[in-house]
Amino acid sequence: MPIIFRSDGFTFFFYSNEGSPREPVHVHVRKAGCDAKFWLFPDVCIADSYGFNPSTLRALSKIIEINIDTLNRSWHGHFGD
């Protein structure tokens, strides 16, 4: 489970086994037993969320948008595509 970065206690990561065929570029976020998954392209959007409230999800979306280049490079660097 490669961790890409941490921010305000949130962990942004992806799994090494992201399906077969592999799902499109996305990131998972976890904090205090809550989880979310965000698609990165064509726009950042929530795929799934368990436990985060709407204002936290909006804040997470902004963090992801600010760091989208790092997330995208990390994904392609890890998976080699």
N, C-alpha and C positions, 0 to 999 in steps of 0.2 A: 504494500500500500504506500506508494510514493507520496510523501507530504510535499506540497508545493510551497506553501507558506502558512504562517499563522498571523492572525490579526485580531486584537481585542478578545482573545480567548477562543476564537473560532479557528478550526483547523480546515484548511482547503487542501483536498487531496483527490486522487483517483485510484482505482483498483488496477492491479497489473492484469487481471483477467476481466476485461470489459465486454465480454460476450463474443459469440462467434456466429455470424460475422460481428466484428467490433462495432459498438455503437458510435454515433458521431461524437465529436469533441464535446466534452462536458466536464464538470467539476462537482465533487461532493463536498459538503460542508457539515461539520459536526461541532456541537458544543453542548455540554451538560445533558446528554441523553437525547438531544434533538438532532435531526438529520434533514438535509435537503440535497437535491440534485438540480443543477442548472445546466441547460444547454447553452453553449457559447455563441453559436452561429445559426441563422444569419443575425439574430439579435439575442442578447442575454434574456433567457426566460426560465421560469421555474418548471422543472419536469415533475418533481415530487417533493413533498415536504411533510415532515412528521414532527410536530411540536413547536415549530417556530411560529410566532404571531406575524400578522401582515406587515407591521412596521419593521420588524427584524428582517423579514424577507426583502423588503425594499432596500434596507441598508446593505444587506448582503449583495443584492444586485448591483448596487453602486460600487462596492468594493471590487466585485468581479469585473465590472466595466473598466475601472481604473487599472486593473491588473491583467486585462485580457491578453496582452502580448506575452507576458510571462507565462500565463496559463497555457496559451496555445503553443509556445515554444517548448514548454515542459512536456506537454502531451506528445508532440511530434518527436521530441528528443527521446522520450521513453519508448514509444512504440515504433520509432524508426520509419514513419511514413510522412 
